[in-house]
Amino acid sequence: MAFTNRYKTTAEWADCDPLGQMFYPNYFRWFDIGTHKLLAAGGEPYDELVAGRNIAGLPLVDAQASFKGRCRWTDDVEVESFISRFGGKSFTVTHNIWNDGVIAVEGTEIRIWGLFDPDDDTKLKAGEIPEDFKKTFG
């Protein structure tokens, strides 16, 4: 089983549409928070990861969501995150948003191991993901 992290949050009024249902872009915000919390829980907080491994970051190159249920204003939910796939230079973070014991949203983010392009430091390129990182989260 992959290293997994969960965090609890609440659908706030500012997260919702006028009918009190979660406005879909906010699920992607929860996904991003889930990725950062997953990294921290695995001993690789994002800021330390970037500085310590001398990378530009873990840029998002694709994100998707599948809506199985709904979340409404005041719902207490749990966001579950884990890395479900590693490639050589990219990895997929899977997120499940649980609401009242049921998965309301399934999502994925594909991220790359971002390095600065040595020929142009305003550009990024994908680098090889270190094996120790894969071992921690795989």
Order of alpha helices (4+ residues) and beta strands (2+ residues): beta-alpha-alpha-beta-beta-beta-beta-beta-beta-alpha
